[in-house]
Amino acid sequence: MLTLTFFAILALALAFFVLGRARAISVVSGETRLLHSRPNYHGTLALLLSGLCGLAVLIVVGLVWGAWVENSLMGAIMAAEPGLSPIEAQLVLSDARAIAAGGIPSKTDALREEIAALVTSRDALHDWGTVILSAIAALLGGLWAYGKIAADWRARNRSETIIRRILLLTAAIAVATTVGIVMSLIFETINFFNNIEWQVHKFLFGTTWSPLSGVQAGKLDPDKVGAIPLFAGTLLITVIAMLVAVPIGLLAAIYLSDFASNRTRAWAKPMLELLAGIPTVVYGFFAAITLAPFIRNSGESIGLTIASESALAAGIVMGIMIIPFISSLSDDVINSVPQSLRDGSYGLGATKAETIRQVVLPAALPGIVSAVLLGVSRAVGETMIVVMAAGQGANLTANPLEAVTTVTVQIVMLITGDTEASTAAGPAFTLGFTLFCVTLLMNIVAQRIVRKYRELYD
């Protein structure tokens, strides 16, 4: 119902655009030069006012009225059964909604049947009331703009002002979302450190990670929240992935940009970028079913003991996944280096290899650093490949042939487990905040490198 209302408001707004434009032309008898604003601006203003008024009422009334319906239904349940706890009342309401929707409730009784009838009537009233009020608001907004159309009506100024404010609002939403994410990380991190009595050193430098094994009365054992194994595993797999991705990706970019013929580039570049479209779960299956057994069997043939799940297998496959990110971005950056720099190097007698090594790559370094940083961020944030190929055990080791885990894998395990959310959220959000700080630090360092070389070659 609400989706149809949304599209109906859009259709009404488009209709007002056509009507507003036509009226602007008619008020000057077709002499559009007499208008302060072009006809399209008059139509745009009518469209904006109609659409914004309708959507604003749809959102505000829908949310407020929906909250009122929810509270009134809960009030009816508590009035009928005063002894129910809030959780039990929510269960009754959930069953009543299931009955009203024709589903299968967990229990059926007279109270639930009665509330189901209220749900049906009040939800219908909420839906139709929201639809009618939204349509009226859209109609009034469009009619007001339509009635204001005249030769001296400054529709362009007003429509551009509305558009600027919409853009400002979207920018503010993006900033507010970022601030909200960071603040949620900070607050949950503070709660986590409160639970371990602010023994921050045990989290940052502890070597035992089993935060939920010692949970008692909502408290965490400070001796079991050491995140060093997670940081070490994340770093180990990331280093292996970048050792695979950076040389191959960068050399592939150099070849495609300066050595490959147009015919070779036409099929090689799309084939290389095709790797970026493969789902990570497919990479995980490849690592777990193909690469990991191959590494284990190869190691056993020469007397090495290799775990069935190893950091090496996960890192290699993750590196393969990251290759197209680095190669594609590096290729674009290398191609954007001015040809005049190459010609000047050739004029001084340098070979193509010397020109690439001493002129092109330093000039393209800011973009290459950005590509590598993107690859690192992709490696740090990857979860599926690590779960399937590297394991979930928090082992502190620098041996790539053993099983390790990463920060993101442990975040997923904590959040998706059956432990109470308030207990598991602390370690998970703290790991996320730590990862955020590390990523921010890497960005700052990369920006300094980019700024230094950009100033040098501008």
C-alpha positions as a printed NumPy array, in Angstrom:
array([[  0.   ,   0.   ,   0.   ],
       [  2.686,   2.495,   1.004],
       [  4.816,   1.558,  -2.024],
       [  1.896,   2.212,  -4.338],
       [  1.322,   5.53 ,  -2.556],
       [  4.961,   6.481,  -3.152],
       [  4.653,   5.856,  -6.893],
       [  1.284,   7.616,  -6.959],
       [  2.886,  10.713,  -5.427],
       [  5.646,  10.59 ,  -8.033],
       [  3.065,  10.302, -10.819],
       [  1.122,  13.238,  -9.383],
       [  4.31 ,  15.302,  -9.176],
       [  5.129,  14.535, -12.826],
       [  1.599,  15.544, -13.793],
       [  2.083,  18.891, -12.033],
       [  5.359,  19.344, -13.923],
       [  3.526,  19.021, -17.233],
       [  0.659,  21.241, -16.057],
       [  2.977,  23.877, -14.605],
       [  5.048,  24.056, -17.744],
       [  1.964,  24.334, -19.923],
       [  0.461,  27.064, -17.712],
       [  3.707,  29.06 , -17.799],
       [  3.535,  29.087, -21.585],
       [ -0.146,  29.943, -21.651],
       [  0.066,  32.946, -19.283],
       [  2.299,  34.732, -21.79 ],
       [  0.441,  33.406, -24.854],
       [  3.487,  31.49 , -26.004],
       [  5.887,  34.443, -25.715],
       [  8.28 ,  32.67 , -23.331],
       [ 10.757,  35.549, -23.532],
       [  8.346,  37.51 , -21.318],
       [  8.757,  34.966, -18.496],
       [ 11.223,  35.613, -15.701],
       [ 11.974,  31.877, -15.605],
       [ 11.81 ,  29.357, -18.408],
       [  8.716,  27.097, -18.499],
       [ 10.708,  24.09 , -17.325],
       [ 11.529,  25.882, -14.063],
       [  7.831,  26.5  , -13.402],
       [  7.141,  22.829, -13.992],
       [ 10.096,  21.804, -11.84 ],
       [  8.917,  23.962,  -8.946],
       [  5.443,  22.409,  -9.114],
       [  6.984,  18.935,  -9.257],
       [  9.26 ,  19.591,  -6.278],
       [  6.562,  21.071,  -4.059],
       [  4.054,  18.361,  -4.901],
       [  6.533,  15.512,  -4.452],
       [  8.207,  16.856,  -1.311],
       [  4.926,  17.663,   0.45 ],
       [  3.499,  14.249,  -0.342],
       [  6.627,  12.323,   0.632],
       [  7.105,  14.338,   3.823],
       [  3.567,  13.572,   4.973],
       [  3.949,   9.935,   3.901],
       [  7.074,   9.517,   6.032],
       [  6.082,  11.587,   9.063],
       [  2.457,  10.481,   9.316],
       [  3.361,   6.889,   8.516],
       [  5.954,   6.73 ,  11.289],
       [  4.023,   8.687,  13.918],
       [  0.721,   6.97 ,  13.233],
       [  2.442,   3.58 ,  13.089],
       [  4.03 ,   4.186,  16.492],
       [  0.639,   5.234,  17.889],
       [ -0.996,   2.068,  16.538],
       [  1.746,  -0.055,  18.086],
       [  1.411,   1.644,  21.475],
       [ -2.384,   1.461,  21.426],
       [ -2.28 ,  -2.272,  20.672],
       [  0.215,  -2.848,  23.489],
       [ -2.019,  -0.807,  25.771],
       [ -5.026,  -2.939,  24.83 ],
       [ -3.062,  -6.118,  25.598],
       [ -1.856,  -4.825,  28.972],
       [ -5.372,  -3.666,  29.845],
       [ -6.821,  -7.092,  29.051],
       [ -4.029,  -8.98 ,  30.872],
       [ -2.412,  -6.654,  33.448],
       [ -0.053,  -9.351,  34.708],
       [  1.806,  -9.805,  31.432],
       [  5.43 ,  -8.719,  31.16 ],
       [  6.48 ,  -6.502,  28.213],
       [  8.108,  -9.48 ,  26.479],
       [  4.957, -11.581,  26.871],
       [  2.843,  -8.696,  25.574],
       [  5.114,  -8.427,  22.529],
       [  4.654, -12.166,  21.937],
       [  0.877, -11.767,  22.097],
       [  1.035,  -8.885,  19.613],
       [  3.288, -10.906,  17.31 ],
       [  0.837, -13.818,  17.356],
       [ -2.069, -11.429,  16.762],
       [ -0.339,  -9.963,  13.731],
       [  0.313, -13.482,  12.448],
       [ -3.386, -14.316,  12.843],
       [ -4.392, -11.074,  11.11 ],
       [ -2.041, -11.809,   8.213],
       [ -3.272, -15.387,   7.859],
       [ -0.058, -16.883,   9.199],
       [  0.584, -19.508,  11.854],
       [  0.884, -18.099,  15.404],
       [  2.712, -19.844,  18.23 ],
       [ -0.508, -19.884,  20.248],
       [ -4.167, -19.034,  19.712],
       [ -6.618, -17.857,  22.375],
       [ -9.425, -15.33 ,  22.861],
       [ -7.049, -12.478,  23.666],
       [ -5.008, -13.032,  20.549],
       [ -8.135, -13.261,  18.408],
       [ -9.411, -10.005,  19.88 ],
       [ -6.104,  -8.203,  19.315],
       [ -5.939,  -9.627,  15.778],
       [ -9.258,  -7.946,  15.011],
       [ -7.878,  -4.662,  16.382],
       [ -4.706,  -5.123,  14.306],
       [ -6.735,  -5.567,  11.132],
       [ -8.911,  -2.52 ,  11.715],
       [ -6.206,  -0.179,  12.956],
       [ -3.665,  -1.199,  10.328],
       [ -6.265,  -0.593,   7.631],
       [ -7.077,   2.798,   9.137],
       [ -3.355,   3.612,   9.339],
       [ -2.704,   2.608,   5.717],
       [ -5.667,   4.385,   4.196],
       [ -5.253,   7.441,   6.414],
       [ -1.591,   7.765,   5.414],
       [ -2.483,   7.354,   1.743],
       [ -5.24 ,   9.98 ,   1.853],
       [ -3.222,  12.541,   3.831],
       [ -0.173,  12.078,   1.597],
       [ -2.227,  12.478,  -1.56 ],
       [ -3.919,  15.613,  -0.175],
       [ -0.52 ,  17.107,   0.766],
       [  0.915,  16.368,  -2.682],
       [ -2.161,  17.853,  -4.335],
       [ -2.084,  20.999,  -2.213],
       [  1.629,  21.543,  -2.801],
       [  1.228,  21.181,  -6.551],
       [ -1.858,  23.396,  -6.676],
       [ -0.118,  26.137,  -4.7  ],
       [  2.811,  26.166,  -7.131],
       [  0.391,  25.985, -10.084],
       [ -1.607,  28.947,  -8.804],
       [  1.509,  31.092,  -8.327],
       [  2.612,  30.84 , -11.955],
       [  2.878,  34.262, -13.561],
       [  5.176,  36.109, -15.927],
       [  7.22 ,  37.621, -13.091],
       [  7.143,  34.539, -10.829],
       [ 10.751,  33.673,  -9.901],
       [ 10.362,  29.927, -10.279],
       [ 14.009,  29.375, -11.156],
       [ 15.28 ,  30.98 ,  -7.955],
       [ 12.849,  29.037,  -5.778],
       [ 13.367,  25.674,  -7.48 ],
       [ 17.164,  26.025,  -7.32 ],
       [ 16.914,  26.982,  -3.638],
       [ 14.872,  23.84 ,  -2.939],
       [ 17.332,  21.692,  -4.859],
       [ 20.286,  23.207,  -2.971],
       [ 18.587,  22.453,   0.332],
       [ 17.881,  18.881,  -0.76 ],
       [ 21.551,  18.44 ,  -1.642],
       [ 22.549,  19.976,   1.692],
       [ 20.202,  17.588,   3.477],
       [ 21.667,  14.553,   1.715],
       [ 25.191,  15.7  ,   2.562],
       [ 24.145,  16.224,   6.179],
       [ 22.627,  12.724,   6.264],
       [ 25.905,  11.25 ,   5.009],
       [ 27.905,  13.147,   7.629],
       [ 25.411,  12.308,  10.379],
       [ 25.536,   8.629,   9.409],
       [ 29.331,   8.645,   9.655],
       [ 29.221,  10.413,  13.012],
       [ 26.566,   7.994,  14.24 ],
       [ 28.652,   4.967,  13.25 ],
       [ 31.753,   6.354,  14.958],
       [ 29.848,   7.349,  18.095],
       [ 28.203,   3.929,  18.352],
       [ 31.639,   2.326,  18.107],
       [ 33.008,   4.648,  20.784],
       [ 30.108,   4.131,  23.231],
       [ 30.164,   0.343,  22.888],
       [ 33.944,   0.352,  23.252],
       [ 33.641,   2.369,  26.472],
       [ 31.053,  -0.109,  27.79 ],
       [ 33.36 ,  -2.987,  26.91 ],
       [ 36.294,  -1.468,  28.787],
       [ 33.985,  -0.778,  31.728],
       [ 33.15 ,  -4.488,  31.802],
       [ 36.827,  -5.404,  31.995],
       [ 37.55 ,  -2.657,  34.542],
       [ 39.545,  -0.567,  32.051],
       [ 42.328,  -3.102,  31.681],
       [ 42.998,  -1.86 ,  28.161],
       [ 46.461,  -3.416,  28.057],
       [ 44.95 ,  -6.889,  28.365],
       [ 42.859,  -6.271,  25.255],
       [ 45.637,  -4.706,  23.195],
       [ 48.467,  -6.987,  24.292],
       [ 46.778, -10.117,  25.628],
       [ 47.372, -13.39 ,  23.793],
       [ 44.217, -15.312,  24.747],
       [ 41.011, -14.595,  22.834],
       [ 37.907, -16.289,  24.19 ],
       [ 35.694, -13.412,  25.357],
       [ 32.478, -15.351,  25.826],
       [ 33.895, -18.406,  27.59 ],
       [ 34.131, -16.646,  30.954],
       [ 30.928, -14.627,  30.852],
       [ 29.281, -14.522,  34.261],
       [ 26.493, -12.126,  35.198],
       [ 27.17 ,  -9.993,  32.146],
       [ 30.86 ,  -9.523,  32.981],
       [ 33.807, -10.413,  30.785],
       [ 37.013, -12.07 ,  31.939],
       [ 39.843,  -9.557,  31.251],
       [ 42.33 , -12.412,  30.847],
       [ 40.396, -13.83 ,  27.882],
       [ 39.96 , -10.756,  25.705],
       [ 43.491, -10.488,  24.351],
       [ 43.175,  -9.463,  20.696],
       [ 46.797,  -9.96 ,  19.653],
       [ 46.019, -13.324,  17.925],
       [ 43.324, -11.607,  15.854],
       [ 45.566,  -8.694,  14.884],
       [ 48.397, -11.069,  14.043],
       [ 46.134, -13.266,  11.92 ],
       [ 44.695, -10.263,  10.093],
       [ 48.164,  -8.866,   9.433],
       [ 49.533, -12.243,   8.294],
       [ 46.757, -12.906,   5.791],
       [ 46.812,  -9.301,   4.554],
       [ 50.578,  -9.395,   3.985],
       [ 50.321, -12.66 ,   2.049],
       [ 47.459, -11.273,  -0.035],
       [ 49.331,  -8.081,  -0.864],
       [ 52.517, -10.014,  -1.72 ],
       [ 50.423, -11.784,  -4.327],
       [ 48.237,  -8.909,  -5.51 ],
       [ 50.625,  -5.93 ,  -5.655],
       [ 53.392,  -7.384,  -7.883],
       [ 51.009,  -9.19 , -10.22 ],
       [ 48.516,  -6.328, -10.374],
       [ 51.135,  -3.627, -10.874],
       [ 53.129,  -5.57 , -13.48 ],
       [ 49.909,  -6.418, -15.316],
       [ 49.001,  -2.721, -15.334],
       [ 52.425,  -1.758, -16.686],
       [ 52.205,  -4.371, -19.416],
       [ 48.691,  -3.411, -20.469],
       [ 49.418,   0.323, -20.492],
       [ 52.843,   0.458, -22.184],
       [ 53.698,  -2.886, -23.784],
       [ 50.51 ,  -4.659, -24.897],
       [ 49.046,  -4.069, -28.333],
       [ 45.548,  -2.676, -28.651],
       [ 44.284,  -6.1  , -29.673],
       [ 45.801,  -7.802, -26.627],
       [ 44.599,  -5.063, -24.298],
       [ 41.061,  -5.336, -25.695],
       [ 40.64 ,  -8.902, -24.382],
       [ 43.176,  -9.066, -21.533],
       [ 41.861,  -6.122, -19.504],
       [ 38.21 ,  -7.321, -19.432],
       [ 39.35 , -10.841, -18.554],
       [ 41.436,  -9.508, -15.683],
       [ 38.624,  -7.313, -14.393],
       [ 36.273, -10.289, -14.541],
       [ 37.956, -11.542, -11.36 ],
       [ 36.398,  -8.627,  -9.46 ],
       [ 32.902,  -9.872, -10.291],
       [ 33.332, -13.352,  -8.811],
       [ 31.502, -13.703,  -5.452],
       [ 33.794, -14.1  ,  -2.456],
       [ 32.071, -17.337,  -1.474],
       [ 33.3  , -18.827,  -4.764],
       [ 36.848, -17.775,  -3.881],
       [ 36.298, -19.36 ,  -0.475],
       [ 35.214, -22.66 ,  -2.006],
       [ 38.196, -22.57 ,  -4.358],
       [ 40.553, -21.968,  -1.432],
       [ 38.987, -24.648,   0.783],
       [ 38.41 , -27.364,  -1.806],
       [ 41.209, -26.863,  -4.327],
       [ 44.099, -24.758,  -3.083],
       [ 44.244, -25.796,   0.588],
       [ 44.398, -29.57 ,  -0.177],
       [ 47.002, -28.884,  -2.867],
       [ 49.196, -26.943,  -0.432],
       [ 48.76 , -29.594,   2.261],
       [ 49.594, -32.483,  -0.094],
       [ 52.564, -30.601,  -1.545],
       [ 53.893, -29.897,   1.934],
       [ 53.483, -33.486,   3.055],
       [ 55.386, -34.697,   0.007],
       [ 58.462, -32.791,   1.221],
       [ 57.967, -33.523,   4.922],
       [ 56.149, -30.373,   6.031],
       [ 53.169, -30.447,   8.356],
       [ 50.503, -28.112,   6.99 ],
       [ 47.086, -27.562,   8.517],
       [ 44.034, -28.284,   6.415],
       [ 43.081, -24.622,   6.953],
       [ 46.025, -22.266,   6.612],
       [ 46.766, -18.574,   6.343],
       [ 48.733, -19.268,   3.165],
       [ 45.737, -20.65 ,   1.272],
       [ 43.478, -17.799,   2.399],
       [ 46.114, -15.163,   1.635],
       [ 46.869, -16.476,  -1.856],
       [ 43.215, -16.646,  -2.867],
       [ 42.529, -13.245,  -1.324],
       [ 45.457, -11.835,  -3.297],
       [ 43.996, -13.268,  -6.507],
       [ 40.703, -11.591,  -5.651],
       [ 42.433,  -8.209,  -5.103],
       [ 44.496,  -8.292,  -8.328],
       [ 41.847,  -6.616, -10.531],
       [ 41.385,  -3.75 ,  -8.043],
       [ 45.081,  -2.901,  -8.132],
       [ 45.664,  -3.606, -11.829],
       [ 42.652,  -1.68 , -13.096],
       [ 43.265,   1.416, -10.969],
       [ 47.01 ,   1.362, -11.598],
       [ 46.432,   0.987, -15.325],
       [ 44.178,   4.044, -15.381],
       [ 46.685,   6.06 , -13.35 ],
       [ 49.65 ,   5.052, -15.516],
       [ 47.718,   5.935, -18.674],
       [ 46.926,   9.357, -17.211],
       [ 50.636,  10.257, -16.889],
       [ 51.262,  12.977, -19.532],
       [ 52.894,  11.723, -22.689],
       [ 55.226,  14.72 , -22.524],
       [ 57.042,  13.115, -19.558],
       [ 57.628,   9.965, -21.578],
       [ 58.758,  11.941, -24.634],
       [ 61.188,  13.978, -22.532],
       [ 62.701,  10.795, -21.109],
       [ 63.016,   9.232, -24.551],
       [ 64.613,  12.436, -25.81 ],
       [ 67.315,  12.098, -23.143],
       [ 68.134,   8.612, -24.422],
       [ 66.294,   6.523, -21.804],
       [ 64.869,   3.162, -22.792],
       [ 61.201,   2.295, -22.315],
       [ 62.003,   0.239, -19.209],
       [ 64.035,   3.085, -17.711],
       [ 61.294,   5.568, -18.547],
       [ 58.677,   3.455, -16.802],
       [ 60.869,   2.829, -13.758],
       [ 62.253,   6.334, -13.262],
       [ 59.557,   8.609, -14.729],
       [ 56.163,   6.968, -15.165],
       [ 55.931,   5.031, -11.911],
       [ 57.059,   7.951,  -9.67 ],
       [ 54.592,  10.232, -11.442],
       [ 51.802,   7.679, -11.008],
       [ 52.748,   6.831,  -7.427],
       [ 49.853,   8.717,  -5.752],
       [ 47.304,   6.709,  -7.714],
       [ 49.202,   3.466,  -7.204],
       [ 49.314,   4.087,  -3.446],
       [ 45.566,   4.654,  -3.498],
       [ 45.064,   1.394,  -5.397],
       [ 47.233,  -0.521,  -2.929],
       [ 45.416,   1.07 ,   0.004],
       [ 42.099,  -0.008,  -1.509],
       [ 43.502,  -3.522,  -1.827],
       [ 44.633,  -3.518,   1.805],
       [ 41.205,  -2.329,   2.948],
       [ 39.592,  -5.064,   0.869],
       [ 41.889,  -7.68 ,   2.407],
       [ 41.372,  -6.475,   5.976],
       [ 37.611,  -6.461,   5.585],
       [ 37.257,  -9.859,   3.9  ],
       [ 35.445, -12.506,   5.926],
       [ 34.136, -15.356,   3.788],
       [ 37.476, -16.502,   2.393],
       [ 39.054, -16.499,   5.861],
       [ 36.187, -18.484,   7.389],
       [ 36.36 , -21.157,   4.706],
       [ 40.123, -21.345,   4.16 ],
       [ 41.939, -20.099,   7.275],
       [ 39.69 , -21.307,  10.09 ],
       [ 38.167, -19.606,  13.103],
       [ 40.651, -20.45 ,  15.829],
       [ 42.451, -17.506,  17.452],
       [ 45.993, -18.847,  17.163],
       [ 48.967, -16.579,  17.769],
       [ 51.479, -17.625,  15.15 ],
       [ 53.61 , -16.18 ,  12.391],
       [ 53.626, -19.486,  10.497],
       [ 51.532, -19.13 ,   7.325],
       [ 51.059, -22.9  ,   7.225],
       [ 48.89 , -22.893,  10.353],
       [ 45.255, -21.945,  10.867],
       [ 44.532, -18.384,  12.001],
       [ 41.563, -16.049,  12.184],
       [ 40.981, -12.348,  11.602],
       [ 39.224,  -9.464,  13.285],
       [ 36.258,  -9.458,  10.893],
       [ 35.628, -13.169,  11.318],
       [ 35.481, -12.807,  15.096],
       [ 33.11 ,  -9.83 ,  14.797],
       [ 30.737, -11.945,  12.731],
       [ 30.99 , -14.874,  15.145],
       [ 30.225, -12.661,  18.139],
       [ 27.265, -10.877,  16.573],
       [ 25.644, -13.942,  14.978],
       [ 26.003, -16.249,  17.977],
       [ 23.236, -17.149,  20.421],
       [ 24.858, -15.238,  23.286],
       [ 23.02 , -12.216,  24.673],
       [ 23.552,  -9.315,  22.272],
       [ 24.511,  -6.817,  24.991],
       [ 27.335,  -9.109,  26.112],
       [ 28.658,  -9.988,  22.664],
       [ 28.338,  -6.444,  21.264],
       [ 31.124,  -5.072,  23.473],
       [ 33.999,  -7.19 ,  22.109],
       [ 32.62 ,  -6.984,  18.555],
       [ 32.293,  -3.19 ,  18.548],
       [ 35.681,  -2.791,  20.225],
       [ 37.305,  -4.863,  17.501],
       [ 35.49 ,  -2.752,  14.919],
       [ 36.663,   0.476,  16.562],
       [ 40.254,  -0.779,  16.653],
       [ 40.047,  -1.716,  12.981],
       [ 38.591,   1.72 ,  12.241],
       [ 41.523,   3.431,  13.991],
       [ 44.083,   1.317,  12.114],
       [ 42.402,   2.037,   8.776],
       [ 42.256,   5.744,   9.578],
       [ 45.967,   5.744,  10.388],
       [ 46.758,   4.008,   7.095],
       [ 44.691,   6.594,   5.238],
       [ 46.576,   9.443,   6.896],
       [ 49.958,   7.936,   5.978],
       [ 48.822,   7.272,   2.412],
       [ 47.522,  10.834,   2.042],
       [ 50.893,  12.208,   3.107],
       [ 52.651,  10.078,   0.5  ],
       [ 50.156,  11.076,  -2.179],
       [ 50.483,  14.773,  -1.316],
       [ 54.274,  14.635,  -1.39 ],
       [ 54.531,  13.109,  -4.873],
       [ 51.588,  15.051,  -6.285],
       [ 53.353,  18.32 ,  -5.409],
       [ 56.517,  16.977,  -6.98 ],
       [ 54.936,  16.145, -10.351],
       [ 52.212,  18.779, -10.67 ]])
